[in-house]
Amino acid sequence: MIKNTWVNLPVKSLSDSVEFFEKLEFKFNKQFNATNMLLNDNTMVTLVEEPQFEEFAQKEVADTKTTAEAVLVLQVESKDAVNELVD
């Protein structure tokens, strides 16, 4: 039912984060942009700098010393599939 999953994570420095994950041998999907880190064929982690993340989420980024925060996206084939997930 779910086709793809994207996890959007706030980062302080996009370039430093990409460099860090590349050193751990994570691959980035250049088809979309350099911030989409591939976990498998259907799962990506999108690294987003904090100001853009706050704009997208319409909330402040959590203080990671005390909390955690992420925006999760589940892709499905149709509106009916969405309704099935929430029913």
Phi, psi and omega per residue, in radians:
M1 nan -0.898 3.112
I2 -1.430 2.208 -3.098
K3 -1.518 -0.806 -3.091
N4 -2.516 2.702 3.086
T5 -2.252 2.299 3.039
W6 -2.075 2.306 3.022
V7 -1.954 2.114 -3.131
N8 -1.724 2.106 -3.096
L9 -2.094 2.313 3.080
P10 -1.326 2.456 3.082
V11 -2.358 2.651 3.123
K12 -1.289 -0.729 -3.127
S13 -2.298 2.020 -3.130
L14 -1.120 -0.811 -3.097
S15 -1.120 -0.728 3.106
D16 -1.137 -0.671 -3.127
S17 -1.183 -0.769 3.109
V18 -1.075 -0.793 3.126
E19 -1.038 -0.753 3.128
F20 -1.046 -0.878 -3.084
F21 -1.235 -0.540 3.062
E22 -1.145 -0.620 3.087
K23 -1.143 -0.456 3.068
L24 -1.517 0.120 3.087
E25 1.251 0.399 2.965
F26 -1.298 2.573 3.135
K27 -1.817 2.594 3.123
F28 -2.006 2.392 -3.124
N29 -1.453 1.807 -3.114
K30 -1.286 -0.218 3.120
Q31 -1.083 -0.706 3.139
F32 -1.579 -1.191 2.981
N33 -2.958 3.015 -3.003
A34 -1.225 -0.099 -3.089
T35 -1.649 -0.071 -3.137
N36 -1.581 1.774 -3.125
M37 -1.539 2.218 -3.101
L38 -1.454 2.221 2.998
L39 -1.710 -0.665 3.016
N40 -2.787 -2.999 -3.068
D41 -1.077 -0.409 -3.038
N42 -2.118 0.116 -3.090
T43 -2.331 2.235 3.111
M44 -2.255 2.607 2.992
V45 -1.946 2.111 3.110
T46 -1.718 2.069 3.108
L47 -1.542 2.206 -3.061
V48 -2.244 2.253 3.098
E49 -1.097 2.539 -2.978
E50 -0.874 -0.804 -3.136
P51 -1.056 -0.705 3.113
Q52 -1.218 -0.644 3.098
F53 -1.085 -0.784 3.136
E54 -1.084 -0.671 3.100
E55 -1.137 -0.781 -3.133
F56 -1.137 -0.822 -3.077
A57 -1.402 -0.293 -3.083
Q58 1.022 0.586 3.086
K59 -2.624 2.821 3.064
E60 -1.237 2.614 3.035
V61 -1.198 2.405 -3.136
A62 -1.132 2.581 3.024
D63 -1.289 1.882 -3.030
T64 -1.248 -0.063 3.016
K65 -1.331 -0.403 -3.074
T66 -2.210 -0.319 -3.087
T67 -2.518 3.060 3.068
A68 -2.308 2.691 -3.123
E69 -2.667 2.473 3.048
A70 -2.718 2.730 3.026
V71 -1.916 2.119 -3.111
L72 -1.806 2.420 3.134
V73 -2.194 2.211 3.071
L74 -1.991 2.131 3.137
Q75 -1.660 2.272 3.084
V76 -2.204 2.992 -3.000
E77 -1.367 -0.428 -3.046
S78 -2.785 2.993 3.065
K79 -1.102 -0.630 3.085
D80 -1.072 -0.661 3.108
A81 -1.151 -0.655 3.058
V82 -1.066 -0.830 -3.140
N83 -1.039 -0.653 3.101
E84 -1.119 -0.665 -3.138
L85 -1.149 -0.679 -3.039
V86 -1.591 -0.227 3.121
D87 -1.408 nan nan
